[in-house]
């Protein structure tokens, strides 16, 4: 996958998270979890863009590590929304799958960059 394709994919993920957040109930628990998801889900795209502008391999590896962490955290909050019965799991499956795939992509990228030293 090219950097431009990943840029579009992470942006799409962020937009889907924003739309999910907007649809959440106004209860305190839903809003707290939703805001956490909103922060990390949009951070995936923002930090990936920043990683593309890294000035060194070490900076790129560090930033990609942040992207992987934020994608993984997004998955956590999606799971929490489902397990707390705020949103039906069926409605979150695609977004949850995307968070897992993005986590895997960026974790593998970080490992590859660090191996090349």
VOBA-1610 file (N, C-alpha, C; in pm, whole numbers, padded with zeros to 5 digits, always signed):
BEGIN
Unk+00084-00117+00000Unk+00000+00000+00000Unk+00089+00124+00000Unk+00058+00219-00085Unk+00139+00339-00096Unk+00108+00436+00019Unk+00201+00528+00045Unk+00174+00629+00149Unk+00045+00708+00122Unk+00018+00740-00004Unk-00105+00814-00035Unk-00230+00731-00006Unk-00223+00602-00035Unk-00336+00514-00007Unk-00358+00502+00145Unk-00249+00492+00219Unk-00260+00485+00365Unk-00311+00617+00422Unk-00270+00726+00362Unk-00317+00857+00406Unk-00469+00866+00388Unk-00517+00820+00274Unk-00661+00821+00248Unk-00733+00724+00341Unk-00674+00609+00364Unk-00737+00507+00450Unk-00746+00555+00594Unk-00641+00617+00645Unk-00646+00666+00784Unk-00742+00783+00797Unk-00750+00866+00695Unk-00844+00978+00698Unk-00988+00926+00695Unk-01013+00827+00613Unk-01145+00765+00607Unk-01183+00705+00743Unk-01086+00639+00807Unk-01109+00583+00940Unk-01148+00694+01038Unk-01074+00804+01034Unk-01101+00916+01123Unk-01241+00973+01100Unk-01279+00987+00976Unk-01412+01040+00945Unk-01522+00946+00991Unk-01500+00817+00978Unk-01598+00719+01026Unk-01612+00726+01178Unk-01500+00749+01246Unk-01504+00764+01392Unk-01584+00890+01429Unk-01562+00998+01357Unk-01635+01123+01384Unk-01785+01099+01368Unk-01823+01032+01261Unk-01965+01005+01237Unk-02025+00916+01345Unk-01948+00817+01389Unk-01995+00732+01498Unk-02015+00814+01625Unk-01917+00899+01656Unk-01928+00983+01775Unk-02055+01067+01773Unk-02083+01125+01657Unk-02202+01209+01644Unk-02332+01132+01669Unk-02329+01001+01644Unk-02450+00920+01658Unk-02469+00861+01798Unk-02370+00879+01885Unk-02377+00819+02018Unk-02485+00885+02103Unk-02541+00808+02197Unk-02636+00867+02291Unk-02569+00977+02372Unk-02647+01063+02430Unk-02594+01176+02508Unk-02568+01140+02654Unk-02576+01011+02688Unk-02549+00970+02827Unk-02401+00995+02860Unk-02373+01015+02986Unk-02237+01047+03029Unk-02138+00940+02990Unk-02171+00813+03012Unk-02076+00706+02980Unk-02048+00699+02831Unk-02152+00713+02749Unk-02133+00709+02603Unk-02046+00825+02556Unk-02068+00942+02614Unk-01992+01059+02573Unk-01846+01051+02616Unk-01820+00999+02735Unk-01681+00985+02781Unk-01606+00888+02691Unk-01665+00771+02669Unk-01598+00673+02582Unk-01589+00724+02439Unk-01694+00791+02395Unk-01694+00845+02259Unk-01586+00949+02238Unk-01565+01035+02336Unk-01460+01137+02323Unk-01322+01074+02321Unk-01304+00969+02399Unk-01175+00898+02396Unk-01152+00839+02257Unk-01256+00776+02202Unk-01247+00719+02067Unk-01222+00829+01964Unk-01293+00939+01979Unk-01277+01051+01886Unk-01133+01101+01885Unk-01074+01113+02003Unk-00936+01162+02013Unk-00837+01066+01945Unk-00845+00939+01982Unk-00745+00846+01927Unk-00775+00811+01781Unk-00901+00803+01745Unk-00936+00768+01606Unk-00893+00874+01507Unk-00909+01001+01544Unk-00864+01107+01454Unk-00712+01124+01461Unk-00655+01087+01573Unk-00510+01094+01590Unk-00437+00998+01496Unk-00500+00887+01463Unk-00438+00792+01369Unk-00403+00864+01240Unk-00500+00935+01184Unk-00478+01005+01058Unk-00380+01120+01073Unk-00395+01199+01177Unk-00308+01315+01196Unk-00162+01272+01217Unk-00141+01170+01298Unk-00004+01125+01324Unk+00056+01052+01204Unk-00027+00985+01125Unk+00028+00923+01004Unk+00077+01031+00909Unk-00002+01136+00893Unk+00042+01248+00807Unk+00173+01306+00858Unk+00185+01321+00989Unk+00308+01374+01047Unk+00425+01279+01022Unk+00400+01149+01029Unk+00508+01052+01007Unk+00560+01060+00864Unk+00472+01094+00771Unk+00514+01106+00631Unk+00611+01223+00611Unk+00614+01314+00705Unk+00704+01430+00698Unk+00823+01418+00793Unk+00844+01298+00842Unk+00956+01277+00935Unk+01089+01312+00869Unk+01180+01365+00949Unk+01310+01408+00896Unk+01417+01300+00907Unk+01388+01194+00977Unk+01486+01086+00990Unk+01413+00953+01007Unk+01486+00846+00990Unk+01429+00713+01008Unk+01382+00693+01152Unk+01460+00743+01247Unk+01424+00730+01389Unk+01295+00807+01420Unk+01283+00926+01366Unk+01161+01004+01386Unk+01042+00934+01322Unk+01061+00879+01203Unk+00954+00806+01135Unk+00909+00687+01219Unk+01005+00610+01269Unk+00973+00492+01351Unk+00896+00532+01477Unk+00937+00640+01540Unk+00869+00686+01661Unk+00727+00730+01630Unk+00710+00804+01523Unk+00576+00853+01488Unk+00484+00738+01444Unk+00539+00644+01370Unk+00459+00528+01328Unk+00419+00447+01451Unk+00505+00442+01550Unk+00471+00374+01675Unk+00351+00439+01741Unk+00345+00571+01738Unk+00230+00644+01793Unk+00104+00610+01715Unk+00116+00604+01582Unk+00000+00569+01498Unk-00052+00431+01536Unk+00039+00335+01552Unk-00001+00199+01590Unk-00072+00199+01725Unk-00018+00273+01821Unk-00080+00281+01954Unk-00219+00342+01947Unk-00236+00447+01870Unk-00365+00514+01860Unk-00468+00425+01788Unk-00424+00352+01688Unk-00515+00259+01618Unk-00559+00148+01712Unk-00465+00098+01793Unk-00498-00006+01890Unk-00592+00048+01997Unk-00567+00167+02045Unk-00654+00228+02146Unk-00794+00251+02088Unk-00801+00287+01962Unk-00932+00303+01898Unk-01010+00172+01904Unk-00942+00063+01878Unk-01006-00068+01888Unk-01057-00095+02028Unk-00979-00056+02128Unk-01021-00074+02267Unk-01152+00000+02294Unk-01161+00126+02254Unk-01280+00205+02282Unk-01400+00155+02203Unk-01377+00105+02083Unk-01486+00043+02007Unk-01539-00080+02080Unk-01446-00162+02130Unk-01487-00279+02207Unk-01565-00238+02331Unk-01519-00133+02399Unk-01588-00086+02519Unk-01730-00040+02488Unk-01747+00031+02377Unk-01880+00077+02339Unk-01973-00042+02314Unk-01920-00148+02256Unk-02000-00267+02231Unk-02028-00343+02360Unk-01924-00366+02440Unk-01940-00446+02561Unk-02022-00375+02669Unk-02024-00243+02666Unk-02107-00167+02758Unk-02250-00155+02706Unk-02275-00217+02592Unk-02406-00219+02528Unk-02456-00078+02494Unk-02363+00006+02453Unk-02399+00141+02409Unk-02427+00138+02259Unk-02347+00060+02187Unk-02366+00043+02043Unk-02361-00107+02014Unk-02450-00152+01930Unk-02451-00295+01894Unk-02323-00330+01819Unk-02266-00444+01856Unk-02141-00490+01795Unk-02153-00498+01643Unk-02266-00539+01594Unk-02286-00550+01449Unk-02260-00417+01379Unk-02292-00307+01445Unk-02272-00174+01386Unk-02125-00130+01391Unk-02048-00195+01477Unk-01907-00156+01496Unk-01809-00250+01426Unk-01857-00363+01375Unk-01767-00467+01324Unk-01669-00415+01220Unk-01718-00341+01121Unk-01628-00293+01015Unk-01525-00195+01069Unk-01568-00106+01155Unk-01476-00008+01212Unk-01375-00077+01304Unk-01420-00175+01379Unk-01331-00251+01465Unk-01229-00329+01381Unk-01274-00388+01272Unk-01183-00461+01183Unk-01079-00366+01124Unk-01122-00248+01085Unk-01028-00151+01029Unk-00925-00109+01133Unk-00966-00092+01257Unk-00870-00054+01361Unk-00767-00165+01380Unk-00811-00290+01374Unk-00718-00403+01387Unk-00621-00408+01269Unk-00673-00388+01149Unk-00587-00390+01031Unk-00486-00276+01033Unk-00531-00157+01069Unk-00439-00043+01077Unk-00333-00066+01185Unk-00373-00121+01297Unk-00277-00153+01403Unk-00171-00249+01350Unk-00214-00352+01281Unk-00120-00451+01226Unk-00027-00389+01123Unk-00082-00308+01036Unk+00001-00243+00932Unk+00108-00157+00995Unk+00069-00073+01090Unk+00165+00022+01147Unk+00261-00043+01245Unk+00218-00148+01311Unk+00311-00223+01397Unk+00417-00291+01312Unk+00375-00352+01202Unk+00470-00417+01111Unk+00564-00315+01048Unk+00511-00199+01013Unk+00594-00093+00954Unk+00699-00048+01054Unk+00660-00029+01179Unk+00754+00015+01281Unk+00865-00090+01300Unk+00827-00215+01307Unk+00927-00321+01323Unk+01024-00324+01205Unk+00970-00310+01086Unk+01053-00314+00965Unk+01153-00198+00963Unk+01106-00080+00998Unk+01194+00037+00999Unk+01303+00022+01105Unk+01267-00030+01220Unk+01366-00047+01328Unk+01469-00154+01293Unk+01427-00261+01222Unk+01522-00365+01181Unk+01627-00310+01085Unk+01581-00222+00995Unk+01673-00166+00896Unk+01770-00067+00960Unk+01737-00027+01084Unk+01825+00056+01164Unk+01849+00189+01109
//
